[in-house]
Amino acid sequence: MKISMLMSYAQGYVGATEELVEFEKAGLDMVWIPEAYSFDSVSAMGYVAAKTEQLQIASGILNIYSRTPTLMAMTATGIDALSEGRFMLGLGASGPQVIEGFHGVPYEAPLTRIREVVEICRKVWEREEKLVHDGKKYHIPLPAEEGTGLGIPLKLVNHPYRDNIPIALATLTEKNVAMTAEIAEAWLPAFYMAEGADKVWGAALTKGNAKRPIDMPPLDIYAGGAVAIGEALEDYRNMARAGIALYVGGMGARDRNFYNDVFKQYGYEKEAKRIQNLYLSGRKSEAEAAIPQPYLDATTLVGSEGFVVDRLHALKNSGVTSLNVNFVGTTTKERVKNCDALKNLLMKQGL
């Protein structure tokens, strides 16, 4: 199982990249570079590519609305060339709060748009012919009735470092997850719990895999949680409460929160409603306290070596093929030590 982590904003990009160099030495395989409504992730990915040697670099996640599909493809080829084939294009729909509230773009048809963006990117990379796409949402070149009429089909000038850059999709809803299993190389789910994953996503994954082209490798599924390996570390699990409360309680509108929906599907319907009510009323600490302890225990890799080994096997048995984790610690040395310990555990367990 590969080990991946999300690049932290806390130290700024330069400081975070310096830490990534140490994680790379300890066995980290891949880093997801986030982009919400902070600095763009593309400049950071270029910087990380220059400062690392083997670390895989993934956008985590570029939204499909604020860049054109062709620019997305161009960006991917640029980072892939700079890193000499170490890039994965992570895409997602984000949500209406960010897309409409920060980018000023209508949030509509995410399923259709993701599928077409993936299709267009692959056409650009293959360079088999000049780019032409006539979809439901994207028309390339732009028809005369929609523009000046001067647009002509073009082909990417450069030959990409790779003509098939892997794509990861961050999806949650049934139709989107099915599409991910059909067309993407990797899936980045949120709030993944091994014991409830099949109930929430099993049918969607089966449906999508049934349509998956036979020449594509099996879907690479990334999940994990916070990591701290040792005795008397259970309190570190509580550090995940703030993030969970933010997403389950406050991300999206009351009647349109995808993360809250997933939490309900795990069987925590009453808890999901309570967390949301508390969070939206400004009682954030109470919302954090309302997160069930069994959920925290099942979604972290924090505890004794035996506990972590059990959780790793549970993740693998549920279908997870690669880990997406957050190393807990108050210093770089402590966080890197946990990365090294996790790497050694995986090797000892043959995972």
Secondary structure, DSSP 8 states (H G I E B T S, - for coil): -EEEEE--STTHHHHHHHHHHHHHHHT--EEEE--SSSS-HHHHHHHHHHH-SS-EEEES-EESSSS-HHHHHHHHHHHHHHTTS-EEEEEE---HHHHHHTS------HHHHHHHHHHHHHHHHH-SS---EE-SS-EES--GGGS-S-------SS--S-SS--EEEE--SHHHHHHHHHH-SEE--SS--HHHHHHHHHHHHHHHHHTS-TTS---EEEEEEEEEESSS-GGGGGGGHHHHHIIIIISSBTTB-HHHHHHHHTT-HHHHHHHHHHHHTT-HHHHHHTS-HHHHHHT-EEE-HHHHHHHHHHHHHHT--EEEEEE--SSHHHHHHHHHHHHHHHHHHT-
